[in-house]
Amino acid sequence: MLTSRPVYENRWIRVREDQVELPDGRTTIYGVVQCPGCVGVLPFLDPDTTILVGQYRYVAGSFYWEMPTGAVRPGETEEAAVQRELAEEAGYEADRLVKLCAFHPSKSVVEETANIYVAEGLRPVRRQADPTEFIEVRAFPFDEVVRMVERDEIKDSMTIIAVLHTARRRRR
């Protein structure tokens, strides 16, 4: 990076503009959105039933079914963030968390890593809802969730990746 300047910041994101030198010596400008790391969790009530949360997503302009997701807070471990999001959005905590993968949701303009988990051994807990969210919670047969992905009804990339990873692991 040759230069960097902040453009915008709020409590969820920071935007900066970097001037960089490419491997062939040319220079160009990149707009970079910085987000804290995030987590997503696909919670299972039993081996065949998963919980999804429905939310209206302002930027996408519609209501979507997805798994609980959210940012990792400063000083918080991924597992603690998973348990917090699972409690806040779905009203459960898990006895067991299994990490499926980590990926970059939009590697060209967003500096963020998403960490995907499966949760098992769920126990209901009192929900401390996030005041910025309006969430509906529903149990679905896992096979139906796989079909929802196949029919292009689930749009959230973290949920799609978690469902396909889990379906693939079950076929082994």
Secondary structure, 3 states (H helix, E strand, C coil): CCEEEEEEECCCCEEEEEEEECCCCCEEEEEEEECCCEEEEEEEEECCEEEEEEEEECCCCEEEEECCEEECCCCCCHHHHHHHHHHHHHCEEEEEEEEEEEECCCCCCEECCEEEEEEEEEEECCCCCCCCCCEEEEEEEHHHHHHHHHCCCCCCHHHHHHHHHHHHHHHC
